[in-house]
Amino acid sequence: MPKPTIEANEADDTPPTLSELFVAMEGPLLAYATNLMKNRYDAQDLVQEAFVRLHNHFDEVRQPKAWLYRTVRNLAFNHKRKHGRMITFDPSGQDEGYSREPTDEDVLPDERIERMEAVGMLMLCMDRLDDEVKALVRMKFVEELSYKEMASRTGLSVGNVGYKLHHAIKFLADEMKSEGLPI
């Protein structure tokens, strides 16, 4: 099955689906966000948040590609304004090369505790996912595999990988929001 592209949909005047946008735009948006944030984990959070927001307003957005880039840029500026320098955590806590300890000595203790609580809550929310979806999330955000690599590893189609990841990210965002934590 060929990889869906935004251009293919524009050729026949049908708007792209959210899954097609995710497959086509996640990589370029992640590169853009990483350039803005200088931190891959924060960049992943911004891209995830942009797609969650797009999901919530999908019917209203006329130019989703431009909307996603603008949203990522605005989220990056808001994040930098609100947080300044931030500590970094490995979301899985399982890679030997990473630590759950903060990397920025200048962060205030209460900010450090809030971040640790958010990471802990995210890990609890991850435990609520079924094993297959949890594995996909770890492959994407910890191992940084492409959809194609994840599909070959799991036996799922690329589209199904994107679909399951999209719904997992939405579930995690909803759970974090319901717990009163920033997403």
Secondary structure as GFF3:
##gff-version 3
##sequence-region A 1 183
A	DSSP	alpha_helix	6	11	.	.	.	ID=ss1
A	DSSP	alpha_helix	18	37	.	.	.	ID=ss2
A	DSSP	alpha_helix	40	57	.	.	.	ID=ss3
A	DSSP	alpha_helix	64	83	.	.	.	ID=ss4
A	DSSP	alpha_helix	109	127	.	.	.	ID=ss5
A	DSSP	alpha_helix	131	141	.	.	.	ID=ss6
A	DSSP	alpha_helix	147	154	.	.	.	ID=ss7
A	DSSP	alpha_helix	158	178	.	.	.	ID=ss8
###
